[in-house]
């Protein structure tokens, strides 16, 4: 019985030492991980600040470009509508004139037909 007690004490002592060493190794890796994460967060913060400062002028320039394009499109739309109205007025007058001429030709053809049909 005395031998089993000694073996149990040696086993528990070994277990305690191994557990302590494993805890120390895990703690060292955890500290290294936290330090690397800290460096990563600093780099991400610097990158975001740099992107923010670089993107503001680009976004402002893009906004001005889109405003200019919008103005050009509005002016073009207005000019197309004006041209469309002019074309409609022109063809409206031409259509009325053509209709009058065509109806006159039909009446003239009918009169001539009736004159030659009598003889």
ROGUDO-648315 format. One record per residue (C-alpha): residue number from 1; residue in three letters; x, y, z. Coordinates in nm, 4 decimals. Example, Ala and Ser with C-alpha at 12.3 -4.5 7.8 and 13.67 -1.06 7.14 Angstrom:
// residues 2
NODE    i   aa         x         y         z
NODE    1  ala    1.2300   -0.4500    0.7800
NODE    2  ser    1.3670   -0.1060    0.7140
// end
This chain:
// residues 119
NODE    i   aa         x         y         z
NODE    1  unk    0.0000    0.0000    0.0000
NODE    2  unk    0.2846    0.2310    0.0751
NODE    3  unk    0.4235    0.1798   -0.2776
NODE    4  unk    0.0921    0.2662   -0.4416
NODE    5  unk    0.0713    0.5858   -0.2361
NODE    6  unk    0.4179    0.6915   -0.3583
NODE    7  unk    0.3296    0.6062   -0.7198
NODE    8  unk    0.0080    0.8067   -0.6891
NODE    9  unk    0.1995    1.1050   -0.5486
NODE   10  unk    0.4541    1.0872   -0.8307
NODE   11  unk    0.1733    1.0655   -1.0898
NODE   12  unk   -0.0096    1.3637   -0.9422
NODE   13  unk    0.3153    1.5629   -0.9212
NODE   14  unk    0.3918    1.4819   -1.2852
NODE   15  unk    0.0373    1.5808   -1.3847
NODE   16  unk    0.0699    1.9120   -1.1985
NODE   17  unk    0.4030    1.9934   -1.3641
NODE   18  unk    0.2800    1.9023   -1.7123
NODE   19  unk   -0.0406    2.1020   -1.6610
NODE   20  unk    0.1637    2.4039   -1.5473
NODE   21  unk    0.3957    2.3799   -1.8473
NODE   22  unk    0.1003    2.3479   -2.0872
NODE   23  unk   -0.0693    2.6486   -1.9256
NODE   24  unk    0.2516    2.8523   -1.9613
NODE   25  unk    0.2885    2.7542   -2.3308
NODE   26  unk   -0.0772    2.8378   -2.4010
NODE   27  unk   -0.0397    3.1707   -2.2165
NODE   28  unk    0.2686    3.2589   -2.4244
NODE   29  unk    0.0860    3.1831   -2.7507
NODE   30  unk   -0.2185    3.3754   -2.6299
NODE   31  unk   -0.0018    3.6798   -2.5467
NODE   32  unk    0.1643    3.6578   -2.8906
NODE   33  unk   -0.1782    3.6313   -3.0538
NODE   34  unk   -0.3018    3.9398   -2.8687
NODE   35  unk    0.0096    4.1360   -2.9676
NODE   36  unk   -0.0342    4.0380   -3.3341
NODE   37  unk   -0.4021    4.1329   -3.3195
NODE   38  unk   -0.3061    4.4693   -3.1717
NODE   39  unk   -0.0641    4.5326   -3.4600
NODE   40  unk   -0.3303    4.4217   -3.7088
NODE   41  unk   -0.5898    4.6563   -3.5596
NODE   42  unk   -0.3431    4.9466   -3.5762
NODE   43  unk   -0.2719    4.8713   -3.9426
NODE   44  unk   -0.6410    4.8447   -4.0249
NODE   45  unk   -0.7046    5.1763   -3.8491
NODE   46  unk   -0.4236    5.3471   -4.0439
NODE   47  unk   -0.5546    5.1990   -4.3689
NODE   48  unk   -0.9077    5.3178   -4.3015
NODE   49  unk   -0.7855    5.6690   -4.2166
NODE   50  unk   -0.5760    5.6753   -4.5348
NODE   51  unk   -0.8670    5.5488   -4.7467
NODE   52  unk   -1.0980    5.8047   -4.5912
NODE   53  unk   -0.8612    6.0899   -4.6691
NODE   54  unk   -0.7961    5.9626   -5.0235
NODE   55  unk   -1.1540    5.8792   -5.1136
NODE   56  unk   -1.3146    6.2093   -5.0117
NODE   57  unk   -1.1653    6.4075   -5.3045
NODE   58  unk   -1.2406    6.1222   -5.5440
NODE   59  unk   -1.6024    6.1050   -5.4305
NODE   60  unk   -1.6362    6.4836   -5.4595
NODE   61  unk   -1.4938    6.4730   -5.8134
NODE   62  unk   -1.7266    6.1869   -5.9051
NODE   63  unk   -2.0203    6.3832   -5.7652
NODE   64  unk   -1.9273    6.6877   -5.9766
NODE   65  unk   -1.8882    6.4678   -6.2857
NODE   66  unk   -2.2290    6.3106   -6.2315
NODE   67  unk   -2.3800    6.6576   -6.1822
NODE   68  unk   -2.2248    6.7709   -6.5121
NODE   69  unk   -2.3510    6.4610   -6.6929
NODE   70  unk   -2.6975    6.5167   -6.5462
NODE   71  unk   -2.6960    6.8772   -6.6701
NODE   72  unk   -2.5877    6.7681   -7.0188
NODE   73  unk   -2.8590    6.5014   -7.0299
NODE   74  unk   -3.1250    6.7518   -6.9196
NODE   75  unk   -3.0151    7.0018   -7.1855
NODE   76  unk   -3.0100    6.7301   -7.4509
NODE   77  unk   -3.3552    6.6131   -7.3473
NODE   78  unk   -3.4858    6.9694   -7.3674
NODE   79  unk   -3.3305    7.0181   -7.7130
NODE   80  unk   -3.4665    6.6853   -7.8368
NODE   81  unk   -3.8142    6.7847   -7.7171
NODE   82  unk   -3.7763    7.1198   -7.8945
NODE   83  unk   -3.6642    6.9458   -8.2148
NODE   84  unk   -3.9488    6.6978   -8.1858
NODE   85  unk   -4.1976    6.9843   -8.1527
NODE   86  unk   -4.0489    7.1594   -8.4571
NODE   87  unk   -4.0674    6.8407   -8.6617
NODE   88  unk   -4.4271    6.7813   -8.5545
NODE   89  unk   -4.5242    7.1366   -8.6473
NODE   90  unk   -4.3487    7.1072   -8.9842
NODE   91  unk   -4.5019    6.7706   -9.0668
NODE   92  unk   -4.8384    6.8895   -8.9391
NODE   93  unk   -4.8360    7.1779   -9.1859
NODE   94  unk   -4.7006    6.9553   -9.4627
NODE   95  unk   -4.9632    6.6940   -9.3882
NODE   96  unk   -5.2401    6.9527   -9.4100
NODE   97  unk   -5.0948    7.0882   -9.7355
NODE   98  unk   -5.0501    6.7390   -9.8797
NODE   99  unk   -5.4006    6.6433   -9.7757
NODE  100  unk   -5.5393    6.9489   -9.9513
NODE  101  unk   -5.3391    6.8820  -10.2677
NODE  102  unk   -5.4316    6.5126  -10.2698
NODE  103  unk   -5.8021    6.5852  -10.2218
NODE  104  unk   -5.7819    6.8424  -10.5032
NODE  105  unk   -5.6197    6.5846  -10.7321
NODE  106  unk   -5.8858    6.3275  -10.6507
NODE  107  unk   -6.1633    6.5788  -10.7251
NODE  108  unk   -5.9916    6.6829  -11.0479
NODE  109  unk   -5.9508    6.3203  -11.1521
NODE  110  unk   -6.3201    6.2570  -11.0805
NODE  111  unk   -6.4270    6.5590  -11.2867
NODE  112  unk   -6.2025    6.4526  -11.5761
NODE  113  unk   -6.3322    6.0966  -11.5542
NODE  114  unk   -6.6900    6.2144  -11.5642
NODE  115  unk   -6.6188    6.4382  -11.8646
NODE  116  unk   -6.4559    6.1585  -12.0646
NODE  117  unk   -6.7050    5.8983  -11.9440
NODE  118  unk   -6.9982    6.0948  -12.0959
NODE  119  unk   -6.8630    6.0755  -12.4471
// end
